Each structure stands twice: as structure tokens, then as C-alpha cells.
Amino acid sequence: MSTTSVEEKGTPLPGEEKIALEQLVPDDQERQSTPTDEIEPAPEGGLRAWLVACGAASVFFCCLGFSNSFGTFTEYYLTHQLRDHTPDDVAWIGSLSAFLQFFTGMIGGPMFDRYGVKIMQPAAVIYIFAVMMLSLCKTYWQIILVQGVLMGSTMGFLQFPAMGALAHYFDKKRAAAFGVAISGSSIGGIIMPIAVSRMLNATSIGFGWTVRIIGFLMVPFMAFSIIVIKARLPPRPTAFFITGVFRDAKFMLLIASTFFAFIGMFMPIIFLPTYAVEARGMGATLAGYLPAILNAASTFGRVIPGILADKYGKMNMYAGGTIVTAVVAFCMNSTHNNAAIIAYAAIFGFTSGTIISGATVTITSCADDPRNIGTYTGMGLALGAVGVLIGPPIDGAFVAHYGSFEQVTMFSGAMCLFGGILVLFAKAATPQGIFGKS
């Protein structure tokens, strides 16, 4: 009797029906539904992997690097086109931009998991366009819409696909790779504040051409990143959001820790130049270099702890870096001269460098399937980034109300400290326990 069809066989044997159905699945869909245990291990290096890391660093150079320069813009805004506004008004621009670059990752991350890196191409064009539009802004509402909303929201469709693609190539060495990639933001935070401060305070080219020059600087970096960033794994058509992660105690505690750490860490990043000029009498040009000094030290603070995290535990380094950052934040108001403020910028830059890279890497460790890392990082950092939204305006309100920086430094340090303690609780929720390597 012929056995060419299921009907002729009668009742199929166990497993035969599954085999017959699998034969009807198209090849591309079959590849996309590959079980997790059939995915090839991450290469942990190689030319293509490190090109992706360099491409991700280029994205962070243009996006988070520009955000890290907001302290220089804050000082300029308060003395020029926004001099009629309070520090907390101006802080809303930076906090909204920083918040949206993480919050829109809630969409950008899942979109990468479903559609791949092609979503980066229109985002890169829109981002450069937004920078050029910023050069034309003269009023508060124009600046907040362009620098705060348009630039901030576009970053989420660039940074999260870059991180998701990089995670395809690294597993055991992921913390080190992410440290290298995110250090691009520190390099951008070195070059851009120096360039912006020099052009605004020591030349006559004005605000418009200063911002346009920064925009032209970004173009080759964006082009390079679009060319070299490629996903290793095929897209996986799953539910857009993975709501089951909210039942994971480790994931929720890491989100909470990121929320409080973000509230605290952005105060010195944004307000250190203003503190140096208004409270300690530093010159505006030198104060404009402080974000560059902070970000230079942050480069080492992202790479070195990342390498150590792969050896001693990702959450161990994240918790330790956050707690040490809290101690340093408490000390900001104790710097009384230029040398002390410059040294403080370097120390805070190094310690705080572990927070963003540490938060990102620990959240990716919650994903069992590497094809879902974009969704995990997008959802996790989007919720944690609410702290970025509310932190700087609260800091500005402290400064405006008390007329000094003592109270705001205590608030900043307390928030970072609580964030670090929550990481320890997250460690306690892991099988290794609070004293394990996790």
C-alpha cells in the first residue's frame, strides 16, 4: 500500500503529524522559528563582530555623546536665548531628550527583533535633519520640540537596534563589548563639549553655525554605522511586547534600580558647569570643558568595568559602580576651586560610566533567547528612563528654591545609593544569591 499521504496511512504515528506540518512551512519562516537550543553560539569576536561594535560606538558617539554635552548647552542657554527662563525650565530640554532616547527604545527594540537593522536608516536621516533644525531654533518651545522631542525620540531607533545587533555577536564577552560600544558616547562627550564651548565662547560664528558644524561632524559616523551594523540572527516574529518579563523579580528590580540611579547620576552631568560658574566663579570657557573631562574619564569607566564584569559578574560591577557613584555625588558641593572641580569631573565620570553600560548589560542577561534582547533592553530601559525625565527638573527646582547646590547633591547621592541597593536585591533573586558571581 502507498504511504505517500497522511490519509492513506490512517492514524499518524506520534511525531509524524508534526513532521508533515513542518514540511509546509516556508524556508524563511522556518529559519525565523528556530528553537533557542539550535542557534549557533555567539562568535565572541572576529572582524565582523568588532565592526558591529565600532558601528554601535559611532551611533552612541552621535546620540548619547550629544546628550552628554547638554551641560555646555545649559550654561549657554541660561546666559543667551533662554536667559529669561529658570534652570529647571532649561533642564526639561535635556531631561526630555535623555528620557525619550531610552523610552522610545520600547518601540525601537522590539522593532529590531522583528524587522532587523533596516529601521536605522530612516532614523539616521531624521536625526541629522533634527540637528540642522536645532541650529535655527531661537525660542524655548522651538528648542524643546527639536532638541528635546525630535532628537530624543529618534535616538531610540538608532541606539537600541545597535545594542541588539551587537548582542548577537557576544555572550560571554558581552559586558566588554557593550563597554566598548557605549564608550563611543564618552568620546562624543569629549569632542562635542570642547568644540561647542570653543565655538560659542571664543569665536564669533554664533549658535547656528556651531550646531551645524556638529551636525556635519556626525554625518560620516552615521553613514559608517549604517554600513557595518548587521544582525547575525534572523528576525523572530513574536509578540511585539513580552509581558511575561514583568513576572521576573530580577528584571523588575533591575528596572527599579535603573530608575533611581538615573535620577541621581544626571545631576552632575547637566549641572556641573553651572555649579562651577555660579557657585565657584569658574570662567565660562573652562566650565564648558568640564563635560569633556567627565566624559573622557567615563570612557575608561565604561570599558574597564565592562571587562571586569565578564570575569567577576555583571551585577556585581553594576552594584559596586552605582554605590561608589553615590558617594562621589555626595561630595560635589565640597569642591571649592578650579582644580578640585576638574578632579571631581574626572572621578565622577569614571564611576558613573558603569551605570548606563552596567544597566544595559544586566538587563540583557534576563533574556533567554538572544533574538529577544532588543525587546528586553527596550522595555527595561524605557521604564527605568522615567528617572531621567523627572531627575533634572527636580534638580533644577532644588537649585532655584535653595539658591545653592548643597541640597541637590544630597538628593542625587541618595538616589544613586538606593539604586545600588536595589541591584543587591536583584542579585538575591538569582540562583547564585547575593554573594554569587552574577
VOGU-3710 file (C-alpha; in Angstrom, 3 decimals, decimal comma):
1> msttsveekg> 0,000/0,000/0,000  1,221/3,503/-0,835  2,413/5,606/2,057  2,652/8,965/0,254  -0,087/10,752/2,231  -1,311/11,025/5,782  -4,837/9,998/4,721  -3,570/6,681/3,278  -1,701/5,946/6,486  -4,742/6,295/8,645
11> tplpgeekia> -3,931/7,493/12,136  -0,436/9,015/12,082  2,187/7,768/14,426  3,378/10,144/17,210  5,524/12,867/15,693  4,567/12,175/12,056  1,876/14,877/12,011  4,398/17,428/13,321  6,891/16,455/10,601  4,248/16,789/7,895
21> leqlvpddqe> 3,252/20,246/9,092  6,852/21,423/9,297  7,310/20,477/5,638  4,592/23,009/4,765  6,383/25,905/6,463  8,301/28,226/4,091  12,067/28,218/4,457  12,330/31,812/5,765  9,631/31,276/8,367  11,276/28,029/9,407
31> rqstptdeie> 14,562/29,834/9,975  12,817/32,548/11,991  11,201/29,973/14,281  14,425/28,156/15,014  14,412/26,907/18,628  16,792/28,624/21,006  18,897/25,496/21,509  19,555/25,301/17,730  21,007/28,828/17,497  24,751/28,843/16,882
41> papegglraw> 26,772/30,232/19,793  27,904/33,830/19,555  31,329/34,098/17,879  32,669/36,286/20,747  34,865/38,227/18,326  36,141/38,341/14,790  36,257/41,120/12,188  32,509/41,298/11,596  31,691/41,304/15,313  34,100/44,131/16,101
51> lvacgaasvf> 32,925/46,123/13,094  29,436/45,938/14,565  30,880/47,111/17,892  32,584/50,042/16,131  29,356/50,850/14,313  27,460/50,836/17,595  30,137/53,105/19,095  29,592/55,500/16,179  25,862/55,576/16,924  26,496/56,333/20,587
61> fcclgfsnsf> 29,061/58,971/19,591  26,368/60,880/17,698  23,415/60,232/20,018  24,316/59,795/23,674  27,537/61,729/23,079  25,495/64,759/22,045  23,213/64,297/25,073  26,269/64,195/27,329  27,171/67,645/26,001  23,986/69,222/27,311
71> gtfteyylth> 25,781/70,739/30,288  27,615/73,067/27,878  24,353/73,970/26,159  22,677/74,576/29,544  25,247/77,198/30,529  24,923/78,900/27,135  21,120/78,840/27,091  20,879/80,388/30,572  23,052/83,323/29,523  21,733/83,851/25,975
81> qlrdhtpddv> 18,485/82,947/24,215  16,849/81,394/27,313  18,159/83,839/29,919  14,572/84,690/30,922  13,932/81,061/31,920  14,784/79,248/35,167  17,337/76,421/35,440  14,566/73,841/35,853  12,900/75,127/32,649  16,126/74,574/30,714
91> awigslsafl> 16,705/71,238/32,441  13,448/69,976/30,946  15,057/70,130/27,499  17,912/67,809/28,450  15,795/65,527/30,614  13,122/65,128/27,934  15,743/64,286/25,314  17,523/61,818/27,608  14,207/60,240/28,617  12,884/59,817/25,082
101> qfftgmiggp> 16,110/58,268/23,772  15,512/55,417/26,227  11,701/55,417/26,310  11,320/55,116/22,532  13,505/52,036/22,832  10,290/50,347/23,979  9,330/50,536/20,298  12,783/50,573/18,685  13,971/47,421/20,492  11,000/45,199/19,538
111> mfdrygvkim> 11,049/46,592/16,001  14,679/45,481/15,671  13,767/41,979/16,863  11,026/41,808/14,203  12,463/43,738/11,246  16,235/43,932/11,769  18,619/46,872/11,391  16,826/48,388/8,389  14,802/50,562/10,788  18,027/52,503/11,475
121> qpaaviyifa> 18,276/54,015/8,007  15,324/56,460/8,143  16,116/57,198/11,793  19,651/58,299/10,899  18,364/60,709/8,241  15,783/62,190/10,597  18,357/62,600/13,358  20,787/64,585/11,187  17,860/66,678/9,941  16,886/67,427/13,558
131> vmmlslckty> 20,418/68,611/14,394  20,309/71,007/11,474  16,893/72,268/12,570  18,256/72,929/16,064  20,673/75,442/14,549  17,659/77,549/13,522  15,911/77,491/16,909  15,637/80,725/18,885  12,777/80,254/21,390  12,160/77,849/24,254
141> wqiilvqgvl> 9,354/75,922/22,598  11,380/75,502/19,395  14,396/74,130/21,278  12,352/71,762/23,426  10,490/70,383/20,384  13,645/69,836/18,319  16,382/69,015/20,862  14,041/67,534/23,425  11,370/65,680/21,441  12,553/65,072/17,855
151> mgstmgflqf> 16,210/64,304/18,562  15,427/62,387/21,744  12,769/60,145/20,206  14,868/59,386/17,107  17,804/58,177/19,219  15,762/55,210/20,443  15,530/53,865/16,881  19,310/54,076/16,494  20,799/53,048/19,839  18,592/50,039/20,650
161> pamgalahyf> 18,958/48,304/17,266  22,722/48,876/17,563  22,770/47,230/21,001  20,504/44,417/19,847  22,736/43,626/16,858  25,890/43,730/18,997  24,375/41,253/21,466  24,065/38,727/18,618  27,859/38,517/18,400  28,838/38,438/22,086
171> dkkraaafgv> 27,624/36,421/25,051  30,456/35,625/27,478  32,268/38,840/26,478  29,099/40,933/26,177  29,891/43,351/29,010  33,266/44,195/27,484  31,749/44,607/24,008  28,981/46,842/25,321  31,553/48,858/27,240  33,495/49,467/24,042
181> aisgssiggi> 30,330/50,402/22,147  28,891/52,728/24,774  32,307/54,342/25,220  31,525/55,978/21,895  29,164/58,227/23,837  32,036/59,245/26,087  34,268/60,057/23,126  31,453/62,128/21,655  31,057/63,719/25,050  34,741/64,710/24,930
191> impiavsrml> 34,848/66,174/21,440  31,465/67,888/21,275  31,565/69,943/24,511  35,074/71,203/23,713  34,075/72,083/20,158  30,781/73,674/21,227  32,334/75,627/24,107  35,195/76,859/21,934  32,938/77,921/19,070  30,338/79,584/21,307
201> natsigfgwt> 32,692/81,371/23,715  35,894/82,028/21,782  34,725/82,703/18,217  32,115/84,834/16,505  30,453/82,127/14,391  27,390/82,022/16,663  24,972/79,334/17,838  23,583/78,427/14,410  26,850/77,510/12,699  28,180/75,885/15,867
211> vriigflmvp> 25,344/73,360/15,799  25,565/72,894/12,017  29,265/72,046/12,265  28,427/69,417/14,892  25,787/68,048/12,521  28,282/67,771/9,654  30,677/66,018/12,057  28,022/63,363/12,733  27,324/62,511/9,073  30,318/60,184/8,386
221> fmafsiivik> 29,844/58,399/11,710  26,173/57,749/10,969  26,994/56,555/7,441  29,644/54,155/8,774  27,259/52,693/11,357  24,521/52,084/8,772  27,007/50,219/6,557  28,632/47,929/9,155  25,869/47,131/11,675  24,322/43,825/10,629
231> arlpprptaf> 22,229/41,366/12,625  23,663/37,839/12,909  20,374/36,108/13,735  17,201/36,231/11,635  14,234/38,278/12,895  11,824/36,409/15,093  8,086/37,125/14,604  6,937/37,107/18,211  4,533/39,283/20,163  5,633/42,916/19,987
241> fitgvfrdak> 5,916/43,175/23,790  6,912/40,290/26,048  4,689/40,967/29,040  5,829/37,838/30,874  9,072/39,570/31,857  7,166/41,650/34,397  6,740/38,493/36,487  10,536/38,155/36,725  11,659/39,590/40,085  15,229/40,094/38,860
251> fmlliastff> 14,069/42,072/35,820  11,737/44,296/37,838  14,361/45,033/40,492  16,884/45,949/37,804  14,364/48,346/36,250  13,741/49,936/39,658  17,480/50,267/40,304  17,957/51,928/36,903  15,110/54,344/37,662  16,695/55,605/40,882
261> afigmfmpii> 20,271/55,557/39,542  19,200/57,649/36,546  17,509/60,193/38,810  20,774/60,688/40,674  23,530/60,385/38,079  22,400/63,098/35,643  22,619/65,964/38,146  26,432/66,428/37,894  26,378/65,667/34,169  23,944/68,519/33,489
271> flptyavear> 24,605/70,989/36,309  28,360/70,742/36,951  29,251/73,604/34,526  26,503/75,799/36,022  27,705/74,955/39,545  31,300/75,801/38,594  30,373/79,208/37,117  27,668/80,373/39,522  28,827/78,867/42,804  32,628/78,797/42,435
281> gmgatlagyl> 33,405/81,545/39,903  34,983/79,415/37,195  35,273/81,026/33,763  32,609/80,067/31,206  35,102/78,657/28,689  36,827/76,416/31,240  33,453/75,349/32,663  32,405/74,379/29,148  35,257/71,858/29,116  34,018/70,071/32,246
291> pailnaastf> 31,610/67,766/30,361  34,526/66,789/28,117  36,694/65,952/31,148  33,830/64,000/32,701  33,235/62,036/29,508  36,942/61,374/28,957  37,089/59,650/32,328  33,769/57,944/31,571  35,385/56,222/28,587  37,592/54,244/30,960
301> grvipgilad> 34,667/53,870/33,361  32,695/52,033/30,699  35,438/49,817/29,228  37,400/48,714/32,310  34,391/47,729/34,479  32,916/46,012/31,409  35,980/43,779/31,100  35,924/43,081/34,832  32,175/42,372/34,738  32,695/39,421/32,390
311> kygkmnmyag> 35,107/37,962/34,934  33,579/38,891/38,288  29,887/39,255/37,477  27,798/41,835/35,650  25,541/42,740/38,570  28,484/42,842/40,949  30,119/45,593/38,900  26,830/47,403/38,325  26,003/47,456/42,041  29,507/48,491/43,048
321> gtivtavvaf> 29,716/51,248/40,430  26,330/52,691/41,393  27,131/52,776/45,116  30,543/54,390/44,530  28,890/56,946/42,225  26,521/57,809/45,067  29,442/58,515/47,400  31,065/60,761/44,789  27,786/62,604/44,136  27,527/63,458/47,840
331> cmnsthnnaa> 30,873/65,292/47,576  30,175/67,702/44,696  29,393/70,722/46,874  32,684/70,215/48,725  34,765/71,287/45,711  35,775/74,944/46,192  38,320/75,764/43,465  39,001/75,043/39,818  41,448/72,206/40,451  39,045/70,417/42,784
341> iiayaaifgf> 36,131/70,788/40,351  38,200/69,442/37,455  39,346/66,475/39,553  35,753/65,892/40,636  34,569/65,836/36,999  37,139/63,134/36,198  36,293/60,993/39,236  32,538/61,239/38,738  32,952/60,479/35,040  34,824/57,265/35,781
351> tsgtiisgat> 32,448/55,977/38,463  29,237/56,926/36,661  30,467/55,277/33,463  29,455/51,912/34,883  25,779/52,836/35,291  24,403/53,025/31,734  26,569/50,193/30,384  26,002/48,151/33,561  22,239/48,617/33,470  22,109/47,656/29,800
361> vtitscaddp> 24,200/44,510/30,151  22,410/43,245/33,261  19,012/43,707/31,602  20,165/41,757/28,528  21,119/38,889/30,845  17,410/38,432/31,632  16,682/37,321/28,034  16,891/33,558/27,468  16,720/33,975/23,678  19,253/36,382/22,101
371> rnigtytgmg> 16,656/37,246/19,440  14,600/38,950/22,153  17,393/41,135/23,555  16,195/44,226/21,694  12,763/43,839/23,281  14,169/43,267/26,775  16,530/46,245/26,654  13,900/48,463/25,063  11,222/47,650/27,639  13,603/47,707/30,599
381> lalgavgvli> 15,458/50,931/29,870  12,252/52,655/28,728  10,719/52,222/32,163  13,942/52,983/34,011  14,369/56,150/31,946  11,412/57,783/33,676  14,082/58,697/36,221  15,918/60,666/33,525  12,722/62,581/32,773  11,976/63,698/36,327
391> gppidgafva> 15,501/63,896/37,762  16,989/67,048/36,146  13,854/69,196/36,615  13,772/68,206/40,287  17,466/69,113/40,492  16,769/72,478/38,870  13,909/73,116/41,291  16,244/72,385/44,233  18,768/74,913/42,913  16,115/77,567/42,225
401> hygsfeqvtm> 14,443/77,128/45,630  17,521/76,988/47,878  19,886/79,112/45,788  22,717/76,633/46,373  23,810/73,144/45,345  24,166/71,517/48,782  20,639/70,092/48,912  20,640/68,816/45,349  23,916/66,931/45,856  22,415/65,133/48,848
411> fsgamclfgg> 19,349/64,231/46,791  21,458/62,999/43,868  23,672/60,840/46,059  20,717/59,327/47,930  19,009/58,300/44,690  22,143/56,597/43,352  22,708/54,845/46,656  19,185/53,432/46,722  19,600/52,295/43,112  22,751/50,390/44,049
421> ilvlfakaat> 20,994/48,719/46,983  18,210/47,539/44,658  20,812/45,835/42,445  21,853/43,829/45,509  18,218/42,781/45,974  18,160/41,729/42,305  21,248/39,588/42,951  19,435/37,959/45,861  16,680/36,932/43,419  19,149/34,953/41,269
431> pqgifgks> 20,098/31,283/41,852  23,670/32,383/42,715  22,414/34,580/45,550  23,709/37,913/46,762  27,284/36,684/47,184  27,466/34,786/43,891  29,048/35,735/40,565  26,093/37,202/38,709
//
